[in-house]
Amino acid sequence: SFDGRFTLQFEGEVLGNGDLALNSITLYPNPANALLNVVSPNTEITAIVIHDVQGREVAKLEVNNQRSYQVDISGLDTALYFVTVTTEDGTVTKRIVKL
């Protein structure tokens, strides 16, 4: 019997809807050539920023609270990029390959 030997106490945050909304954001096609589709079915997109592997910002777009957006990446060099999508529920960063 464990009567009185210890007490369990749970602390911390419960996973909220914002986390689920951020996990549902998709970027396609990947790899991409000219256009990259950014889709956020559960929350509105407010900004998209693209960085190269060295951390340099190569594109920054303000988005007017849309759930999907097409980014023209035809001017970027062939490489790996990090796309940071900012929404009303938070920010998520995903990798893409530009062909």
C-alpha contacts under 8 A as a table, 3 or more apart, distances in Angstrom:
res1	aa1	res2	aa2	distance
2	F	5	R	5.57
2	F	6	F	7.52
3	D	6	F	7.82
4	G	7	T	7.48
15	L	19	D	6.60
16	G	19	D	5.70
16	G	20	L	7.00
17	N	20	L	5.14
17	N	21	A	6.11
18	G	21	A	4.99
18	G	22	L	6.18
18	G	89	D	4.88
18	G	90	G	6.90
19	D	22	L	5.20
19	D	23	N	6.24
19	D	89	D	7.70
20	L	23	N	5.15
20	L	24	S	6.39
21	A	24	S	5.30
21	A	25	I	6.99
21	A	40	S	7.45
21	A	41	P	7.53
21	A	42	N	5.07
21	A	43	T	6.00
21	A	89	D	7.32
22	L	25	I	5.58
22	L	40	S	7.69
22	L	42	N	8.00
22	L	43	T	7.79
22	L	87	T	7.98
22	L	89	D	7.30
22	L	90	G	7.14
22	L	91	T	7.12
22	L	92	V	6.27
23	N	92	V	7.97
24	S	40	S	6.45
24	S	41	P	6.84
24	S	42	N	7.17
25	I	38	V	7.25
25	I	39	V	5.62
25	I	40	S	4.50
25	I	41	P	6.93
26	T	37	N	7.99
26	T	38	V	5.94
26	T	39	V	5.28
26	T	40	S	6.64
27	L	30	N	6.97
27	L	36	L	6.73
27	L	37	N	5.58
27	L	38	V	4.73
27	L	39	V	6.47
27	L	94	K	7.91
27	L	96	I	7.80
28	Y	31	P	7.62
28	Y	32	A	7.17
28	Y	36	L	5.84
28	Y	37	N	5.23
28	Y	38	V	6.81
29	P	32	A	5.18
29	P	36	L	6.32
29	P	37	N	6.98
30	N	36	L	7.97
30	N	96	I	5.77
30	N	97	V	6.10
30	N	98	K	7.75
31	P	96	I	6.20
31	P	97	V	4.60
31	P	98	K	5.72
31	P	99	L	6.37
32	A	35	L	6.62
32	A	36	L	6.23
32	A	96	I	7.51
32	A	97	V	6.30
32	A	98	K	5.10
32	A	99	L	5.88
33	N	36	L	7.86
33	N	73	I	7.17
33	N	74	S	6.37
33	N	98	K	5.73
33	N	99	L	4.97
34	A	72	D	5.88
34	A	73	I	5.19
34	A	74	S	4.16
34	A	75	G	7.96
35	L	70	Q	6.35
35	L	71	V	5.59
35	L	72	D	4.73
35	L	73	I	5.71
35	L	74	S	6.85
36	L	70	Q	5.61
36	L	71	V	5.05
36	L	72	D	6.48
36	L	73	I	6.76
37	N	68	S	7.13
37	N	69	Y	5.88
37	N	70	Q	4.59
37	N	71	V	6.36
38	V	68	S	5.52
38	V	69	Y	5.22
38	V	70	Q	6.23
38	V	71	V	7.57
39	V	67	R	5.92
39	V	68	S	4.33
39	V	69	Y	6.59
40	S	43	T	5.86
40	S	44	E	6.63
40	S	45	I	6.90
40	S	67	R	4.93
40	S	68	S	6.01
41	P	44	E	7.91
41	P	67	R	5.95
41	P	68	S	7.77
42	N	67	R	7.64
43	T	67	R	6.52
43	T	87	T	6.46
43	T	88	E	6.64
43	T	89	D	6.85
44	E	65	N	4.81
44	E	66	Q	5.11
44	E	67	R	4.85
44	E	87	T	5.56
44	E	88	E	6.17
45	I	48	I	7.80
45	I	63	V	6.27
45	I	64	N	7.26
45	I	65	N	5.02
45	I	66	Q	5.30
45	I	67	R	5.79
45	I	68	S	7.46
45	I	85	V	6.95
45	I	86	T	5.94
45	I	87	T	4.37
45	I	88	E	6.88
46	T	62	E	6.19
46	T	63	V	4.72
46	T	64	N	5.84
46	T	65	N	5.07
46	T	66	Q	7.22
46	T	85	V	7.81
46	T	86	T	5.61
46	T	87	T	5.15
46	T	88	E	6.86
47	A	60	K	7.50
47	A	61	L	5.62
47	A	62	E	4.53
47	A	63	V	5.01
47	A	85	V	6.04
47	A	86	T	5.05
47	A	87	T	7.00
48	I	60	K	5.93
48	I	61	L	5.14
48	I	62	E	6.59
48	I	63	V	7.23
48	I	83	V	6.89
48	I	84	T	5.68
48	I	85	V	4.70
48	I	86	T	6.22
49	V	57	E	7.15
49	V	58	V	7.79
49	V	59	A	5.66
49	V	60	K	4.42
49	V	61	L	6.26
49	V	83	V	5.79
49	V	84	T	5.11
49	V	85	V	6.65
50	I	57	E	5.91
50	I	58	V	5.67
50	I	59	A	5.06
50	I	60	K	6.45
50	I	81	Y	6.62
50	I	82	F	5.65
50	I	83	V	4.51
50	I	84	T	6.23
51	H	54	Q	7.68
51	H	55	G	5.47
51	H	56	R	5.25
51	H	57	E	4.40
51	H	58	V	5.48
51	H	59	A	7.15
51	H	81	Y	5.72
51	H	82	F	5.17
51	H	83	V	6.51
52	D	55	G	5.38
52	D	56	R	5.50
52	D	57	E	6.68
52	D	58	V	6.74
52	D	79	A	7.79
52	D	80	L	6.69
52	D	81	Y	4.71
52	D	82	F	6.28
53	V	56	R	7.47
53	V	80	L	6.47
53	V	81	Y	6.01
53	V	82	F	7.18
57	E	60	K	7.40
63	V	66	Q	6.60
63	V	69	Y	7.86
65	N	87	T	7.93
66	Q	69	Y	6.87
72	D	75	G	7.59
73	I	76	L	5.51
73	I	98	K	7.69
76	L	98	K	7.35
77	D	98	K	7.06
77	D	99	L	7.79
78	T	97	V	7.46
78	T	98	K	4.95
78	T	99	L	4.86
79	A	97	V	5.86
79	A	98	K	5.35
79	A	99	L	6.98
80	L	95	R	7.01
80	L	96	I	5.87
80	L	97	V	4.56
80	L	98	K	6.28
81	Y	95	R	5.75
81	Y	96	I	5.37
81	Y	97	V	6.21
81	Y	98	K	7.34
82	F	93	T	6.40
82	F	94	K	5.63
82	F	95	R	4.59
82	F	96	I	6.32
83	V	93	T	5.45
83	V	94	K	5.30
83	V	95	R	6.13
83	V	96	I	7.16
84	T	91	T	6.81
84	T	92	V	5.67
84	T	93	T	4.17
84	T	94	K	6.49
85	V	91	T	5.67
85	V	92	V	5.46
85	V	93	T	6.22
86	T	89	D	7.93
86	T	90	G	5.92
86	T	91	T	4.39
86	T	92	V	6.66
87	T	90	G	5.25
87	T	91	T	6.07
